[in-house]
Amino acid sequence: MTVGYLGGGGMRRAIPGIAVLAAGLLFLTACTSGGAPAGGPAPSADGIGPITFAIGKDNSGWLQGVITGWNQDHPGQKVTLLLLPEAANDQLAQLVANLQAKSDLYDVIDMDVIWTAEFASNGWITALDGNVIPAGQFLRPAVETATYRGRLYAVPFTSNAELLYYRSDVLAAAHLSPPQTWAQLESDALMVGARDHLGGYGGQFQSYEGLTVNFADAVQSAGGSLISGGAPGVDTPQANQALTFLVDGFRQGWIPPAALDWNEEASRRAFEAGTLLFLVNWPYVYGHAGVPGPGNVVAGKFGVTTLPGLHGPGSATLGGANLAISAYSRHPVTALAFIRFLTSAASERYILVNSALPPAWASLYNEPALVAMFPFLPVLQQAILTARPRPALVDYNQFSLAVSSTVHQALAQRISVDAALAQLSAELRPILRAG
């Protein structure tokens, strides 16, 4: 896949009037706490001035061109890029330490979609007037991830959902279409995988957040949910069907035993090495797998579709990132203006072309030129629109740890499906009660 380049001049555009943004933030101040939380630095008189942008360092390559375009047009409101660690857990730890100290080091924060509840409930980010952003132009599920208890706390930046990658050459030789149900996937994995000496199906089954996502995908694709009415939804027939499907895959061998230790990258490498018929993973794999090179034998020989489910197309788990304003920012008006610039259709188009990060703007998924560059966009849009966000919990990390560790025990066949789900339900109840 060839990715073109748009020069920095293409990013330079007029931004919304600062006066309008200031009025929006003043409205929010009146509706919330009246300024920065107690003990934090007070905003400047007009909220306008230089700001910092905190984001993972793996984004630095494409992002610098965007920031350069902004800085050239706004010499008095320059943005300084502050790079966080690559790993999400390390990013979270660094951000939390800074925000707990009420530091004004960060102005605009790039947040994983699962952090909204924690950051909003602790008063670390500023609530936004929904009218300040064109929410109707964004993918609806992406807007939901930026919302906590009915209020908008961030602006959707990128969106994401897992896809099913498949060996198009192998399926074509067997006169098969991509599977839409678990039964079809299992049958293809057993028959074609055995015939062609391929592992049938791979995913992220190591005991970490990736496994929580894979399990949530399966439960949702069986018609269930990890949480139902504020209570655990895992001791249910749907969750039982989901976990049984995965456990049977390991027991019958169409999910390779090695997959118990796979994360996103390990599973991607296994697929590119030609050892798998099917893989569930995020869209970034499309760009990697499409480029021929050492260790990649599937370039030009794979396709993507939405996840299969118990009786038909399944439901993926929503991923992506949102942009929020630190509650301790001294220049929140500029911060909001920069966020609007960075999440504009023009900026998101540039970011997609230069990084392959899926946009939050719905219209970009149907632009012919972009679809020609990224053929997975229509499938990804469908996957996102049918995906579900992860639970908006203050202590989501503890929730995910409980899910992944218990499910991993079942996949490794150290505990039965029934026992695992009963144990998990008991572990989740106090976490959910705590909010």
Contacts in CASP RR format, 6 or more apart in sequence:
PFRMAT RR
TARGET T0000
AUTHOR 0000-0000-0000
METHOD contacts of the structure
MODEL  1
MTVGYLGGGGMRRAIPGIAVLAAGLLFLTACTSGGAPAGGPAPSADGIGP
ITFAIGKDNSGWLQGVITGWNQDHPGQKVTLLLLPEAANDQLAQLVANLQ
AKSDLYDVIDMDVIWTAEFASNGWITALDGNVIPAGQFLRPAVETATYRG
RLYAVPFTSNAELLYYRSDVLAAAHLSPPQTWAQLESDALMVGARDHLGG
YGGQFQSYEGLTVNFADAVQSAGGSLISGGAPGVDTPQANQALTFLVDGF
RQGWIPPAALDWNEEASRRAFEAGTLLFLVNWPYVYGHAGVPGPGNVVAG
KFGVTTLPGLHGPGSATLGGANLAISAYSRHPVTALAFIRFLTSAASERY
ILVNSALPPAWASLYNEPALVAMFPFLPVLQQAILTARPRPALVDYNQFS
LAVSSTVHQALAQRISVDAALAQLSAELRPILRAG
1 286 0 8 1.000
1 287 0 8 1.000
1 290 0 8 1.000
1 291 0 8 1.000
1 373 0 8 1.000
1 374 0 8 1.000
2 373 0 8 1.000
3 353 0 8 1.000
3 354 0 8 1.000
3 356 0 8 1.000
3 373 0 8 1.000
4 353 0 8 1.000
4 354 0 8 1.000
4 373 0 8 1.000
5 353 0 8 1.000
5 354 0 8 1.000
6 349 0 8 1.000
6 350 0 8 1.000
6 353 0 8 1.000
6 354 0 8 1.000
8 65 0 8 1.000
8 66 0 8 1.000
8 68 0 8 1.000
8 69 0 8 1.000
8 350 0 8 1.000
9 69 0 8 1.000
10 346 0 8 1.000
10 350 0 8 1.000
11 65 0 8 1.000
11 66 0 8 1.000
11 69 0 8 1.000
11 70 0 8 1.000
11 346 0 8 1.000
11 347 0 8 1.000
11 350 0 8 1.000
12 69 0 8 1.000
12 72 0 8 1.000
12 73 0 8 1.000
13 341 0 8 1.000
13 344 0 8 1.000
13 346 0 8 1.000
15 337 0 8 1.000
15 340 0 8 1.000
15 341 0 8 1.000
16 337 0 8 1.000
16 340 0 8 1.000
17 337 0 8 1.000
18 48 0 8 1.000
18 333 0 8 1.000
18 334 0 8 1.000
18 337 0 8 1.000
21 132 0 8 1.000
21 333 0 8 1.000
21 336 0 8 1.000
21 337 0 8 1.000
21 340 0 8 1.000
22 46 0 8 1.000
22 47 0 8 1.000
22 48 0 8 1.000
22 333 0 8 1.000
24 129 0 8 1.000
24 132 0 8 1.000
25 47 0 8 1.000
25 126 0 8 1.000
25 332 0 8 1.000
25 333 0 8 1.000
25 336 0 8 1.000
27 129 0 8 1.000
28 126 0 8 1.000
28 127 0 8 1.000
28 128 0 8 1.000
28 129 0 8 1.000
29 35 0 8 1.000
31 127 0 8 1.000
32 126 0 8 1.000
32 127 0 8 1.000
35 42 0 8 1.000
35 43 0 8 1.000
36 42 0 8 1.000
36 43 0 8 1.000
36 102 0 8 1.000
36 327 0 8 1.000
36 328 0 8 1.000
36 329 0 8 1.000
37 102 0 8 1.000
37 123 0 8 1.000
37 327 0 8 1.000
37 328 0 8 1.000
39 102 0 8 1.000
40 102 0 8 1.000
40 104 0 8 1.000
40 328 0 8 1.000
41 102 0 8 1.000
41 104 0 8 1.000
41 328 0 8 1.000
41 330 0 8 1.000
42 330 0 8 1.000
43 329 0 8 1.000
43 330 0 8 1.000
43 331 0 8 1.000
43 332 0 8 1.000
44 330 0 8 1.000
44 331 0 8 1.000
46 333 0 8 1.000
47 330 0 8 1.000
47 331 0 8 1.000
47 332 0 8 1.000
47 333 0 8 1.000
47 334 0 8 1.000
48 77 0 8 1.000
48 331 0 8 1.000
48 333 0 8 1.000
48 334 0 8 1.000
49 76 0 8 1.000
49 77 0 8 1.000
49 330 0 8 1.000
49 331 0 8 1.000
49 334 0 8 1.000
50 76 0 8 1.000
50 77 0 8 1.000
50 78 0 8 1.000
50 79 0 8 1.000
50 80 0 8 1.000
50 331 0 8 1.000
50 334 0 8 1.000
51 77 0 8 1.000
51 78 0 8 1.000
51 79 0 8 1.000
51 80 0 8 1.000
51 107 0 8 1.000
51 108 0 8 1.000
51 329 0 8 1.000
51 331 0 8 1.000
51 334 0 8 1.000
51 335 0 8 1.000
51 338 0 8 1.000
52 79 0 8 1.000
52 80 0 8 1.000
52 81 0 8 1.000
52 82 0 8 1.000
52 105 0 8 1.000
52 106 0 8 1.000
52 107 0 8 1.000
52 108 0 8 1.000
53 67 0 8 1.000
53 79 0 8 1.000
53 80 0 8 1.000
53 81 0 8 1.000
53 82 0 8 1.000
53 106 0 8 1.000
53 107 0 8 1.000
53 108 0 8 1.000
53 110 0 8 1.000
53 338 0 8 1.000
54 82 0 8 1.000
54 83 0 8 1.000
54 84 0 8 1.000
54 95 0 8 1.000
54 105 0 8 1.000
54 106 0 8 1.000
54 108 0 8 1.000
54 109 0 8 1.000
54 110 0 8 1.000
55 63 0 8 1.000
55 81 0 8 1.000
55 82 0 8 1.000
55 83 0 8 1.000
55 84 0 8 1.000
55 110 0 8 1.000
56 83 0 8 1.000
56 84 0 8 1.000
56 85 0 8 1.000
56 86 0 8 1.000
56 91 0 8 1.000
56 110 0 8 1.000
57 83 0 8 1.000
57 84 0 8 1.000
57 85 0 8 1.000
57 86 0 8 1.000
58 86 0 8 1.000
59 110 0 8 1.000
59 355 0 8 1.000
60 81 0 8 1.000
60 83 0 8 1.000
61 355 0 8 1.000
62 351 0 8 1.000
62 354 0 8 1.000
62 355 0 8 1.000
63 81 0 8 1.000
64 81 0 8 1.000
66 342 0 8 1.000
66 347 0 8 1.000
66 350 0 8 1.000
66 351 0 8 1.000
67 79 0 8 1.000
67 81 0 8 1.000
70 78 0 8 1.000
70 79 0 8 1.000
70 338 0 8 1.000
70 341 0 8 1.000
71 78 0 8 1.000
71 79 0 8 1.000
74 334 0 8 1.000
77 331 0 8 1.000
77 334 0 8 1.000
77 337 0 8 1.000
77 338 0 8 1.000
79 108 0 8 1.000
79 338 0 8 1.000
82 105 0 8 1.000
82 106 0 8 1.000
84 90 0 8 1.000
84 91 0 8 1.000
84 94 0 8 1.000
84 95 0 8 1.000
84 110 0 8 1.000
85 91 0 8 1.000
85 94 0 8 1.000
88 112 0 8 1.000
88 209 0 8 1.000
91 112 0 8 1.000
92 112 0 8 1.000
92 115 0 8 1.000
92 397 0 8 1.000
95 106 0 8 1.000
95 109 0 8 1.000
95 111 0 8 1.000
98 105 0 8 1.000
98 106 0 8 1.000
99 106 0 8 1.000
99 119 0 8 1.000
99 122 0 8 1.000
99 124 0 8 1.000
99 326 0 8 1.000
99 327 0 8 1.000
99 328 0 8 1.000
102 328 0 8 1.000
103 328 0 8 1.000
104 326 0 8 1.000
104 328 0 8 1.000
104 329 0 8 1.000
104 330 0 8 1.000
106 326 0 8 1.000
106 328 0 8 1.000
106 329 0 8 1.000
107 325 0 8 1.000
107 326 0 8 1.000
107 329 0 8 1.000
107 330 0 8 1.000
107 331 0 8 1.000
107 332 0 8 1.000
107 334 0 8 1.000
107 335 0 8 1.000
108 323 0 8 1.000
108 324 0 8 1.000
108 325 0 8 1.000
108 326 0 8 1.000
108 329 0 8 1.000
108 335 0 8 1.000
108 338 0 8 1.000
108 339 0 8 1.000
109 119 0 8 1.000
109 125 0 8 1.000
109 323 0 8 1.000
109 324 0 8 1.000
109 325 0 8 1.000
109 326 0 8 1.000
110 157 0 8 1.000
110 321 0 8 1.000
110 322 0 8 1.000
110 323 0 8 1.000
111 119 0 8 1.000
111 125 0 8 1.000
111 154 0 8 1.000
111 321 0 8 1.000
111 322 0 8 1.000
111 323 0 8 1.000
111 324 0 8 1.000
112 319 0 8 1.000
112 320 0 8 1.000
112 321 0 8 1.000
113 142 0 8 1.000
113 145 0 8 1.000
113 146 0 8 1.000
113 318 0 8 1.000
113 319 0 8 1.000
113 320 0 8 1.000
113 321 0 8 1.000
113 322 0 8 1.000
113 389 0 8 1.000
113 390 0 8 1.000
114 390 0 8 1.000
114 396 0 8 1.000
114 400 0 8 1.000
115 396 0 8 1.000
116 145 0 8 1.000
116 146 0 8 1.000
116 147 0 8 1.000
116 148 0 8 1.000
116 153 0 8 1.000
116 154 0 8 1.000
116 322 0 8 1.000
116 324 0 8 1.000
116 392 0 8 1.000
117 148 0 8 1.000
117 392 0 8 1.000
117 393 0 8 1.000
117 394 0 8 1.000
117 396 0 8 1.000
118 393 0 8 1.000
118 394 0 8 1.000
118 395 0 8 1.000
118 396 0 8 1.000
119 125 0 8 1.000
119 153 0 8 1.000
119 324 0 8 1.000
120 127 0 8 1.000
120 148 0 8 1.000
120 149 0 8 1.000
120 151 0 8 1.000
120 153 0 8 1.000
121 148 0 8 1.000
121 394 0 8 1.000
122 394 0 8 1.000
123 327 0 8 1.000
124 326 0 8 1.000
124 327 0 8 1.000
125 153 0 8 1.000
125 154 0 8 1.000
125 324 0 8 1.000
125 325 0 8 1.000
125 326 0 8 1.000
125 327 0 8 1.000
126 153 0 8 1.000
126 324 0 8 1.000
126 325 0 8 1.000
126 326 0 8 1.000
126 327 0 8 1.000
126 329 0 8 1.000
126 332 0 8 1.000
127 151 0 8 1.000
127 152 0 8 1.000
127 153 0 8 1.000
128 151 0 8 1.000
128 152 0 8 1.000
128 153 0 8 1.000
128 154 0 8 1.000
128 155 0 8 1.000
128 325 0 8 1.000
128 336 0 8 1.000
129 152 0 8 1.000
130 152 0 8 1.000
132 336 0 8 1.000
132 340 0 8 1.000
133 152 0 8 1.000
133 155 0 8 1.000
133 340 0 8 1.000
133 343 0 8 1.000
135 143 0 8 1.000
135 152 0 8 1.000
136 143 0 8 1.000
137 345 0 8 1.000
137 361 0 8 1.000
137 362 0 8 1.000
137 363 0 8 1.000
138 156 0 8 1.000
138 360 0 8 1.000
138 361 0 8 1.000
138 362 0 8 1.000
139 156 0 8 1.000
139 159 0 8 1.000
139 360 0 8 1.000
139 361 0 8 1.000
139 362 0 8 1.000
139 381 0 8 1.000
139 384 0 8 1.000
139 385 0 8 1.000
140 385 0 8 1.000
141 159 0 8 1.000
141 318 0 8 1.000
141 384 0 8 1.000
141 385 0 8 1.000
141 387 0 8 1.000
141 388 0 8 1.000
141 389 0 8 1.000
142 156 0 8 1.000
142 159 0 8 1.000
142 318 0 8 1.000
142 320 0 8 1.000
142 322 0 8 1.000
142 360 0 8 1.000
142 384 0 8 1.000
143 152 0 8 1.000
143 156 0 8 1.000
144 318 0 8 1.000
144 389 0 8 1.000
145 156 0 8 1.000
145 318 0 8 1.000
145 319 0 8 1.000
145 320 0 8 1.000
145 322 0 8 1.000
145 389 0 8 1.000
146 152 0 8 1.000
146 153 0 8 1.000
146 154 0 8 1.000
146 155 0 8 1.000
146 156 0 8 1.000
146 322 0 8 1.000
147 153 0 8 1.000
148 392 0 8 1.000
153 324 0 8 1.000
154 322 0 8 1.000
154 323 0 8 1.000
154 324 0 8 1.000
155 322 0 8 1.000
155 323 0 8 1.000
155 324 0 8 1.000
155 339 0 8 1.000
155 340 0 8 1.000
155 343 0 8 1.000
156 322 0 8 1.000
156 343 0 8 1.000
156 360 0 8 1.000
157 320 0 8 1.000
157 321 0 8 1.000
157 322 0 8 1.000
157 323 0 8 1.000
157 342 0 8 1.000
157 343 0 8 1.000
157 360 0 8 1.000
158 320 0 8 1.000
158 321 0 8 1.000
158 351 0 8 1.000
158 357 0 8 1.000
158 358 0 8 1.000
158 359 0 8 1.000
158 360 0 8 1.000
159 318 0 8 1.000
159 319 0 8 1.000
159 320 0 8 1.000
159 358 0 8 1.000
159 359 0 8 1.000
159 360 0 8 1.000
159 384 0 8 1.000
160 282 0 8 1.000
160 283 0 8 1.000
160 318 0 8 1.000
160 319 0 8 1.000
160 320 0 8 1.000
160 358 0 8 1.000
160 384 0 8 1.000
161 283 0 8 1.000
161 316 0 8 1.000
161 317 0 8 1.000
161 318 0 8 1.000
161 319 0 8 1.000
161 380 0 8 1.000
161 383 0 8 1.000
161 384 0 8 1.000
161 387 0 8 1.000
162 213 0 8 1.000
162 214 0 8 1.000
162 217 0 8 1.000
162 280 0 8 1.000
162 281 0 8 1.000
162 282 0 8 1.000
162 307 0 8 1.000
162 316 0 8 1.000
162 317 0 8 1.000
162 383 0 8 1.000
163 280 0 8 1.000
163 281 0 8 1.000
163 282 0 8 1.000
163 283 0 8 1.000
163 286 0 8 1.000
163 304 0 8 1.000
163 305 0 8 1.000
163 306 0 8 1.000
163 307 0 8 1.000
163 316 0 8 1.000
163 376 0 8 1.000
163 379 0 8 1.000
163 380 0 8 1.000
163 383 0 8 1.000
164 178 0 8 1.000
164 179 0 8 1.000
164 278 0 8 1.000
164 279 0 8 1.000
164 280 0 8 1.000
164 304 0 8 1.000
164 305 0 8 1.000
164 306 0 8 1.000
164 307 0 8 1.000
164 308 0 8 1.000
165 271 0 8 1.000
165 278 0 8 1.000
165 279 0 8 1.000
165 280 0 8 1.000
165 281 0 8 1.000
165 285 0 8 1.000
165 286 0 8 1.000
165 289 0 8 1.000
165 302 0 8 1.000
165 303 0 8 1.000
165 304 0 8 1.000
166 178 0 8 1.000
166 179 0 8 1.000
166 277 0 8 1.000
166 278 0 8 1.000
166 279 0 8 1.000
166 302 0 8 1.000
166 303 0 8 1.000
166 304 0 8 1.000
166 305 0 8 1.000
167 198 0 8 1.000
167 274 0 8 1.000
167 276 0 8 1.000
167 277 0 8 1.000
167 278 0 8 1.000
167 298 0 8 1.000
167 301 0 8 1.000
167 302 0 8 1.000
168 300 0 8 1.000
168 301 0 8 1.000
168 302 0 8 1.000
168 303 0 8 1.000
169 301 0 8 1.000
169 302 0 8 1.000
170 192 0 8 1.000
170 193 0 8 1.000
170 196 0 8 1.000
170 198 0 8 1.000
170 277 0 8 1.000
170 301 0 8 1.000
171 177 0 8 1.000
171 178 0 8 1.000
171 188 0 8 1.000
171 192 0 8 1.000
171 277 0 8 1.000
174 188 0 8 1.000
174 191 0 8 1.000
174 192 0 8 1.000
174 195 0 8 1.000
176 188 0 8 1.000
176 192 0 8 1.000
178 303 0 8 1.000
178 305 0 8 1.000
179 185 0 8 1.000
179 188 0 8 1.000
179 278 0 8 1.000
179 308 0 8 1.000
180 305 0 8 1.000
180 308 0 8 1.000
180 309 0 8 1.000
180 312 0 8 1.000
180 313 0 8 1.000
181 308 0 8 1.000
181 309 0 8 1.000
181 310 0 8 1.000
181 311 0 8 1.000
181 312 0 8 1.000
182 221 0 8 1.000
182 245 0 8 1.000
182 308 0 8 1.000
182 309 0 8 1.000
182 310 0 8 1.000
184 308 0 8 1.000
185 201 0 8 1.000
185 278 0 8 1.000
185 308 0 8 1.000
186 245 0 8 1.000
186 248 0 8 1.000
186 249 0 8 1.000
186 254 0 8 1.000
188 200 0 8 1.000
188 277 0 8 1.000
188 278 0 8 1.000
189 199 0 8 1.000
189 200 0 8 1.000
189 201 0 8 1.000
189 254 0 8 1.000
189 255 0 8 1.000
189 277 0 8 1.000
189 278 0 8 1.000
190 200 0 8 1.000
190 252 0 8 1.000
190 254 0 8 1.000
192 198 0 8 1.000
192 200 0 8 1.000
192 277 0 8 1.000
193 199 0 8 1.000
193 200 0 8 1.000
193 254 0 8 1.000
193 277 0 8 1.000
196 277 0 8 1.000
198 274 0 8 1.000
198 275 0 8 1.000
198 276 0 8 1.000
198 277 0 8 1.000
199 254 0 8 1.000
199 255 0 8 1.000
199 256 0 8 1.000
199 275 0 8 1.000
199 276 0 8 1.000
199 277 0 8 1.000
200 254 0 8 1.000
200 255 0 8 1.000
200 256 0 8 1.000
200 276 0 8 1.000
200 277 0 8 1.000
200 278 0 8 1.000
201 249 0 8 1.000
201 254 0 8 1.000
201 255 0 8 1.000
201 276 0 8 1.000
201 277 0 8 1.000
201 278 0 8 1.000
201 279 0 8 1.000
201 280 0 8 1.000
202 255 0 8 1.000
202 256 0 8 1.000
202 259 0 8 1.000
202 262 0 8 1.000
202 267 0 8 1.000
202 270 0 8 1.000
202 271 0 8 1.000
202 276 0 8 1.000
202 278 0 8 1.000
202 279 0 8 1.000
202 280 0 8 1.000
203 214 0 8 1.000
203 259 0 8 1.000
203 262 0 8 1.000
203 267 0 8 1.000
203 279 0 8 1.000
203 280 0 8 1.000
203 281 0 8 1.000
204 210 0 8 1.000
204 211 0 8 1.000
204 213 0 8 1.000
204 214 0 8 1.000
204 262 0 8 1.000
204 263 0 8 1.000
204 264 0 8 1.000
204 267 0 8 1.000
204 280 0 8 1.000
204 281 0 8 1.000
205 211 0 8 1.000
205 214 0 8 1.000
205 246 0 8 1.000
205 255 0 8 1.000
205 259 0 8 1.000
205 260 0 8 1.000
205 261 0 8 1.000
205 262 0 8 1.000
205 408 0 8 1.000
205 411 0 8 1.000
206 260 0 8 1.000
206 261 0 8 1.000
206 262 0 8 1.000
206 263 0 8 1.000
206 266 0 8 1.000
206 408 0 8 1.000
207 404 0 8 1.000
207 405 0 8 1.000
207 408 0 8 1.000
208 263 0 8 1.000
208 404 0 8 1.000
209 400 0 8 1.000
209 404 0 8 1.000
210 263 0 8 1.000
210 264 0 8 1.000
210 404 0 8 1.000
211 403 0 8 1.000
211 404 0 8 1.000
211 407 0 8 1.000
211 408 0 8 1.000
212 390 0 8 1.000
212 399 0 8 1.000
212 400 0 8 1.000
212 403 0 8 1.000
212 404 0 8 1.000
212 407 0 8 1.000
213 317 0 8 1.000
213 390 0 8 1.000
214 246 0 8 1.000
214 280 0 8 1.000
215 226 0 8 1.000
215 242 0 8 1.000
215 243 0 8 1.000
215 246 0 8 1.000
215 403 0 8 1.000
215 404 0 8 1.000
215 407 0 8 1.000
216 226 0 8 1.000
216 317 0 8 1.000
216 388 0 8 1.000
216 390 0 8 1.000
216 403 0 8 1.000
217 280 0 8 1.000
217 307 0 8 1.000
217 314 0 8 1.000
217 315 0 8 1.000
217 316 0 8 1.000
217 317 0 8 1.000
218 242 0 8 1.000
218 243 0 8 1.000
218 245 0 8 1.000
218 246 0 8 1.000
219 225 0 8 1.000
219 226 0 8 1.000
219 234 0 8 1.000
219 238 0 8 1.000
219 239 0 8 1.000
219 242 0 8 1.000
220 314 0 8 1.000
220 315 0 8 1.000
220 316 0 8 1.000
220 317 0 8 1.000
220 388 0 8 1.000
221 242 0 8 1.000
221 307 0 8 1.000
221 308 0 8 1.000
221 309 0 8 1.000
221 310 0 8 1.000
221 314 0 8 1.000
221 315 0 8 1.000
222 238 0 8 1.000
222 239 0 8 1.000
222 241 0 8 1.000
222 242 0 8 1.000
222 245 0 8 1.000
222 309 0 8 1.000
222 310 0 8 1.000
223 238 0 8 1.000
223 310 0 8 1.000
223 315 0 8 1.000
224 233 0 8 1.000
224 236 0 8 1.000
224 238 0 8 1.000
224 239 0 8 1.000
224 242 0 8 1.000
225 233 0 8 1.000
225 238 0 8 1.000
225 388 0 8 1.000
226 232 0 8 1.000
226 233 0 8 1.000
226 234 0 8 1.000
226 239 0 8 1.000
226 391 0 8 1.000
226 403 0 8 1.000
227 233 0 8 1.000
227 391 0 8 1.000
227 428 0 8 1.000
227 432 0 8 1.000
228 236 0 8 1.000
230 432 0 8 1.000
231 429 0 8 1.000
231 432 0 8 1.000
232 424 0 8 1.000
232 425 0 8 1.000
232 428 0 8 1.000
232 429 0 8 1.000
232 432 0 8 1.000
233 239 0 8 1.000
233 425 0 8 1.000
234 403 0 8 1.000
234 421 0 8 1.000
234 424 0 8 1.000
234 425 0 8 1.000
234 428 0 8 1.000
235 421 0 8 1.000
235 422 0 8 1.000
235 424 0 8 1.000
235 425 0 8 1.000
236 421 0 8 1.000
239 421 0 8 1.000
240 417 0 8 1.000
240 418 0 8 1.000
240 421 0 8 1.000
241 310 0 8 1.000
242 310 0 8 1.000
243 407 0 8 1.000
243 410 0 8 1.000
243 417 0 8 1.000
243 420 0 8 1.000
243 421 0 8 1.000
244 417 0 8 1.000
245 310 0 8 1.000
246 255 0 8 1.000
246 407 0 8 1.000
246 410 0 8 1.000
246 411 0 8 1.000
247 410 0 8 1.000
247 411 0 8 1.000
247 413 0 8 1.000
247 417 0 8 1.000
249 255 0 8 1.000
250 257 0 8 1.000
250 259 0 8 1.000
250 260 0 8 1.000
250 411 0 8 1.000
250 412 0 8 1.000
250 413 0 8 1.000
251 413 0 8 1.000
256 270 0 8 1.000
256 275 0 8 1.000
256 276 0 8 1.000
258 270 0 8 1.000
259 267 0 8 1.000
259 270 0 8 1.000
260 408 0 8 1.000
260 411 0 8 1.000
260 412 0 8 1.000
262 270 0 8 1.000
264 281 0 8 1.000
264 282 0 8 1.000
264 285 0 8 1.000
267 276 0 8 1.000
267 279 0 8 1.000
267 281 0 8 1.000
268 279 0 8 1.000
268 281 0 8 1.000
268 285 0 8 1.000
268 288 0 8 1.000
268 289 0 8 1.000
269 295 0 8 1.000
270 276 0 8 1.000
270 279 0 8 1.000
271 279 0 8 1.000
271 281 0 8 1.000
271 285 0 8 1.000
271 289 0 8 1.000
271 298 0 8 1.000
271 302 0 8 1.000
272 288 0 8 1.000
272 289 0 8 1.000
272 295 0 8 1.000
272 296 0 8 1.000
272 297 0 8 1.000
272 298 0 8 1.000
273 295 0 8 1.000
273 296 0 8 1.000
273 297 0 8 1.000
274 297 0 8 1.000
274 298 0 8 1.000
279 285 0 8 1.000
280 307 0 8 1.000
282 319 0 8 1.000
283 304 0 8 1.000
283 356 0 8 1.000
283 358 0 8 1.000
283 376 0 8 1.000
283 380 0 8 1.000
284 356 0 8 1.000
286 304 0 8 1.000
286 356 0 8 1.000
286 374 0 8 1.000
286 376 0 8 1.000
287 356 0 8 1.000
288 296 0 8 1.000
289 296 0 8 1.000
289 298 0 8 1.000
289 299 0 8 1.000
289 302 0 8 1.000
290 296 0 8 1.000
290 298 0 8 1.000
290 299 0 8 1.000
290 300 0 8 1.000
290 302 0 8 1.000
291 299 0 8 1.000
292 299 0 8 1.000
293 299 0 8 1.000
304 376 0 8 1.000
304 379 0 8 1.000
304 380 0 8 1.000
305 379 0 8 1.000
306 313 0 8 1.000
306 314 0 8 1.000
306 316 0 8 1.000
306 379 0 8 1.000
306 382 0 8 1.000
306 383 0 8 1.000
306 386 0 8 1.000
307 313 0 8 1.000
307 314 0 8 1.000
307 315 0 8 1.000
307 316 0 8 1.000
307 383 0 8 1.000
308 314 0 8 1.000
309 315 0 8 1.000
313 386 0 8 1.000
314 386 0 8 1.000
315 386 0 8 1.000
315 387 0 8 1.000
315 388 0 8 1.000
316 383 0 8 1.000
316 384 0 8 1.000
316 386 0 8 1.000
316 387 0 8 1.000
316 388 0 8 1.000
317 387 0 8 1.000
317 388 0 8 1.000
317 389 0 8 1.000
317 390 0 8 1.000
318 384 0 8 1.000
318 387 0 8 1.000
318 388 0 8 1.000
318 389 0 8 1.000
318 390 0 8 1.000
319 387 0 8 1.000
319 389 0 8 1.000
319 390 0 8 1.000
320 358 0 8 1.000
323 339 0 8 1.000
323 342 0 8 1.000
323 343 0 8 1.000
325 332 0 8 1.000
325 335 0 8 1.000
325 336 0 8 1.000
325 339 0 8 1.000
326 335 0 8 1.000
329 335 0 8 1.000
341 347 0 8 1.000
343 360 0 8 1.000
343 361 0 8 1.000
345 361 0 8 1.000
345 363 0 8 1.000
345 364 0 8 1.000
348 359 0 8 1.000
348 360 0 8 1.000
348 361 0 8 1.000
348 364 0 8 1.000
349 359 0 8 1.000
349 361 0 8 1.000
349 364 0 8 1.000
349 367 0 8 1.000
349 370 0 8 1.000
351 357 0 8 1.000
351 359 0 8 1.000
352 358 0 8 1.000
352 359 0 8 1.000
352 364 0 8 1.000
352 370 0 8 1.000
352 374 0 8 1.000
353 370 0 8 1.000
353 373 0 8 1.000
356 374 0 8 1.000
358 377 0 8 1.000
358 380 0 8 1.000
358 384 0 8 1.000
359 365 0 8 1.000
362 381 0 8 1.000
364 370 0 8 1.000
364 377 0 8 1.000
365 371 0 8 1.000
365 377 0 8 1.000
365 378 0 8 1.000
365 380 0 8 1.000
365 381 0 8 1.000
366 377 0 8 1.000
366 378 0 8 1.000
366 381 0 8 1.000
370 377 0 8 1.000
371 377 0 8 1.000
371 378 0 8 1.000
390 396 0 8 1.000
391 399 0 8 1.000
393 399 0 8 1.000
393 431 0 8 1.000
393 432 0 8 1.000
393 435 0 8 1.000
394 434 0 8 1.000
394 435 0 8 1.000
395 431 0 8 1.000
395 434 0 8 1.000
395 435 0 8 1.000
398 431 0 8 1.000
399 428 0 8 1.000
399 431 0 8 1.000
399 432 0 8 1.000
402 424 0 8 1.000
402 427 0 8 1.000
402 428 0 8 1.000
402 431 0 8 1.000
403 424 0 8 1.000
403 428 0 8 1.000
406 415 0 8 1.000
406 420 0 8 1.000
406 423 0 8 1.000
406 424 0 8 1.000
406 427 0 8 1.000
407 420 0 8 1.000
407 424 0 8 1.000
409 415 0 8 1.000
409 420 0 8 1.000
410 416 0 8 1.000
410 417 0 8 1.000
410 420 0 8 1.000
415 423 0 8 1.000
END
